[in-house]
Amino acid sequence: MTRLENRMITVERVLEYTKQKQENKGGLVIEHWPKGCEIRFKDVSLSYKSDQDHVLKHLNFAIKNKEKVAIVGRTGSGKTSLISTLVRLYDFEGNIFIDNVDIKTLPVDFLRTKISVVPQEPTIFSGTLRENIDPTRQHSDDDIWKAISTVNLSLFQNLDEKIDMNLSICQKQLICVCRALVQRNKIVIFDECNATVDNDTEALIQKVISEIFAEYTVIAIMHKLRYILDFDLVLVVDKGVIIESGDPASLLKKKNGMLSNLFERQ
Ligand SMILES: Nc1ncnc2c1ncn2[C@@H]1O[C@H](COP(=O)(O)OP(=O)(O)OP(=O)(O)O)[C@@H](O)[C@H]1O
């Protein structure tokens, strides 16, 4: 497994790396971190180029341990940029604390092994099912089969069979969910992964978020809002600013609120 492949699995948006500045690799590894998963953004701003406007502007918010958080907003509002800061894809201003540790003080590779990402476009490698779900060979067959059965991927008989690259997008997406399931990281990011899947797969992914990841902190960029009420907290992003936040039921009641507008339009 090359370092690049490792990174793809952790962050998935591998194409972004080619455009990225050299990161600071240093920092201190903390054993048994994170224990809990409160996440706190303190005055976080981001611009992709020094001569460009900020795409995230002075973000301040907190996510509680085990909370299920939906990030919602129009195209180009800054949702992906926001989650990219959590894995330090780009240099940002301000601080993000996870379990009271400033993530800028951690080695970036270490940080990325602690956060699972289920990507918008599923990343599947031409290898075996096992290599796709557990590329670093850290998990038992039992754990891998458990993940496979959790997402009802019944078409596989053997972990060492080659993946058919013509699997449907839903099947590929479920393999990515299995990867996150076996990693058992306390923070799991779903990057708009309900956008391209069918209704049954969308329902299944939502069930995994609510039930299987019940003990984890989940942050999901949500394009389709059908399951928005299943989340504890919704952050509505517009032009790099959080313009609404709160529990979905309250936000949906707000007349002319951004969430209720987006919801009604679907
Ligand atoms: N790698 C990049 N380099 C330069 N600008 C970028 C980059 N990625 C995003 N942007 C710009 O930053 C702004 C926010 O984009 P971002 O992808 O975070 O929004 P989004 O809400 O996730 O959009 P979408 O729903 O379309 O995925 C946009 O103006 C976008 O063009």
The ligand as an SDF file (V2000), in Angstrom:
LIG
                    3D

 31 33  0  0  0  0  0  0  0  0999 V2000
   -9.6960   23.6270   -4.6170 N   0  0  0  0  0  0  0  0  0  0  0  0
  -10.2580   24.8170   -4.7910 C   0  0  0  0  0  0  0  0  0  0  0  0
   -9.5620   25.8640   -5.2690 N   0  0  0  0  0  0  0  0  0  0  0  0
  -10.1260   27.0820   -5.4380 C   0  0  0  0  0  0  0  0  0  0  0  0
  -11.4190   27.3570   -5.1490 N   0  0  0  0  0  0  0  0  0  0  0  0
  -12.1670   26.3430   -4.6720 C   0  0  0  0  0  0  0  0  0  0  0  0
  -11.6420   25.0200   -4.4670 C   0  0  0  0  0  0  0  0  0  0  0  0
  -12.6210   24.2330   -3.9740 N   0  0  0  0  0  0  0  0  0  0  0  0
  -13.7120   25.0200   -3.8760 C   0  0  0  0  0  0  0  0  0  0  0  0
  -13.4540   26.2640   -4.2940 N   0  0  0  0  0  0  0  0  0  0  0  0
  -14.3810   27.4100   -4.2940 C   0  0  0  0  0  0  0  0  0  0  0  0
  -14.7800   27.6180   -2.9450 O   0  0  0  0  0  0  0  0  0  0  0  0
  -16.1600   27.9570   -2.8610 C   0  0  0  0  0  0  0  0  0  0  0  0
  -16.8590   26.9410   -1.9650 C   0  0  0  0  0  0  0  0  0  0  0  0
  -16.7920   25.6690   -2.6090 O   0  0  0  0  0  0  0  0  0  0  0  0
  -17.2300   24.3190   -1.8820 P   0  0  0  0  0  0  0  0  0  0  0  0
  -16.8680   23.1880   -2.8030 O   0  0  0  0  0  0  0  0  0  0  0  0
  -16.6980   24.2830   -0.5180 O   0  0  0  0  0  0  0  0  0  0  0  0
  -18.8110   24.5090   -1.8280 O   0  0  0  0  0  0  0  0  0  0  0  0
  -19.9360   23.4090   -1.6210 P   0  0  0  0  0  0  0  0  0  0  0  0
  -20.9790   24.0620   -0.8000 O   0  0  0  0  0  0  0  0  0  0  0  0
  -19.3390   22.1530   -1.1090 O   0  0  0  0  0  0  0  0  0  0  0  0
  -20.4550   23.1960   -3.1040 O   0  0  0  0  0  0  0  0  0  0  0  0
  -21.1400   21.8920   -3.7670 P   0  0  0  0  0  0  0  0  0  0  0  0
  -22.4820   21.7190   -3.1240 O   0  0  0  0  0  0  0  0  0  0  0  0
  -21.2630   22.2740   -5.2030 O   0  0  0  0  0  0  0  0  0  0  0  0
  -20.2020   20.7260   -3.5370 O   0  0  0  0  0  0  0  0  0  0  0  0
  -16.6850   27.9470   -4.2960 C   0  0  0  0  0  0  0  0  0  0  0  0
  -16.6690   29.2680   -4.7580 O   0  0  0  0  0  0  0  0  0  0  0  0
  -15.6750   27.1020   -5.0350 C   0  0  0  0  0  0  0  0  0  0  0  0
  -15.5790   27.5040   -6.3830 O   0  0  0  0  0  0  0  0  0  0  0  0
  1  2  1  0
  2  3  1  0
  2  7  2  0
  3  4  2  0
  4  5  1  0
  5  6  2  0
  6  7  1  0
  6 10  1  0
  7  8  1  0
  8  9  2  0
  9 10  1  0
 10 11  1  0
 11 12  1  0
 11 30  1  0
 12 13  1  0
 13 14  1  0
 13 28  1  0
 14 15  1  0
 15 16  1  0
 16 17  2  0
 16 18  1  0
 16 19  1  0
 19 20  1  0
 20 21  2  0
 20 22  1  0
 20 23  1  0
 23 24  1  0
 24 25  2  0
 24 26  1  0
 24 27  1  0
 28 29  1  0
 28 30  1  0
 30 31  1  0
M  END
$$$$
